[in-house]
Amino acid sequence: MDPAILSATSGLVGSLIGGVSTFTASWVTSHRQYRAQTLVQEAVRREALYAEFLEEAAARFADAWSHKAAGPEAIAGLLGAVARMRLTSPRAVIDAAEEVVRRVVDAYAAPNRTFDDLEKAAHLQAGEWRNRLREFSEVCRAELLRDEQSSRHGRPPSARQG
């Protein structure tokens, strides 16, 4: 074979391989960055939903302390938030949210109380009083941290199985 043709062919093949490998590396890097950014955005949306649920639950607990519910519309915001969680959240978060809803319903079913009753309950039953929303918060935090660690390592979130 002619050395000039061999040299030209080798140069073209080398350039082609170099171009393809550069393109592939660039594509893989961009894809991973996009995936990580998408995972972070999803986590931010879930975190906002969890915060909204916590605020609504706290308001319903406060309202239930001194009022009976006139109807199911009193917990409609909570039920809507739980339904939205079912779209993106793992089973543990949904279970914890449903438990909060049950506790809110129980609170509305309990007899009306005064602020003095609230103060006494806060001091006498400190553990139970503080834990009404704590379990939900902790489950959410664990789920968000798990997703953050997964996105750092380039793995899909494992918590979404449920």
C-alpha angles and dihedrals in degrees: 000000000000111000091221092056091045091050093048092046091049090050093050094047091048091050091047093050092046092050094047093048092048091049092047093049091048092048093048092049092048092047092051092047091050091048092049091048091050091050091051091050091050091050091050091052092049091047090053090049091050091049091049090051092049092050092048092046092050090050091049092049090051092047092046091054093074105014140059114227113256090208145326091293087082089074099030092107091053093048091049092051091049090050090052090048089057088065096060113003131092122251094258092060092047092049091050091048092050089051090054090051090051090051091050090051089049090050091053090049093052120091117275114267137196131238088258088059088051092052092049092048091049091055101036100041100029095151096051093039095056095042099064092098099014098089092051091048093050094048090050092048092050091049093049092047091049090053091048091053091046093052091051090055094043094246124132115251109274093198093076092082105105 
